[in-house]
Amino acid sequence: MRMLSTMDAKNYDPDAPLHIRPSVRGIVIRDGKVLMVHSRKYDYYKFPGGGIEAGECRIEALCREVREETGFAVLPDSVREYGLVHRRERDNDGTTFVQDNFYYLCSIGDKLGQELDDYEDEEGFTPEFVDPRHAIETNLHHDHSGKESAMFPREAGVLKWLLD
């Protein structure tokens, strides 16, 4: 898979234990808009997706995560590799957090209903087809009520790649 970008905070101890958490992200485009998950509480947009569970392949994780966060079923035969964002930074517990975010272009079928985790429900995760420029502006320039995350520039960067 092609490398889109590397996000390396360089704020970690090179000898610290690693916390490795690979993840998948779905890119669904319809009529020039991108399916994103909007956090109503913190006002940011993210691609639907999340961590790969033990025993899952990336495509299985992608289908599960997109369904859970948006309620839409991914059509497995539509899935195509898009790119990888590699992230490395110091985690709160002193370990070095390493995350490969695998992005896939895909199509969706029926809406089956969301199955949100507690924190996702508390943040008000809502699926929205959004203009990529609006999502970039929101992630990079809006107040997120004190929530800080490397996710905001990561997702904005992938959206910029899509626009180019």
CORMO-V595455 format. One record per backbone hydrogen bond with DSSP energy under -1.0 kcal/mol. CO is the residue of the C=O (numbers start at 0). NH is the residue of the N-H. If there is no record, write none. Layout:
co: (CO	CO)
nh: (NH	NH)
This chain:
co: (1	4	6	12	16	18	21	22	23	24	26	27	29	32	33	35	36	37	38	43	45	47	49	52	56	57	58	59	60	61	62	63	64	65	66	67	70	72	74	75	79	82	83	83	84	85	86	87	88	90	94	95	96	97	98	99	100	101	102	102	103	104	106	109	116	117	118	119	122	125	127	129	130	131	132	133	134	135	136	137	143	149	150	151	152	153	154	155	156	157	158	159)
nh: (83	85	87	15	95	97	51	101	49	103	105	34	32	29	129	127	45	125	42	38	36	25	23	55	60	61	62	63	64	65	66	67	68	69	70	114	111	108	77	78	104	102	3	4	100	6	98	8	96	93	90	18	88	20	86	22	84	24	81	82	26	79	74	72	120	121	122	124	40	37	35	33	134	135	136	137	138	139	140	141	146	153	154	155	156	157	158	159	160	161	162	163)
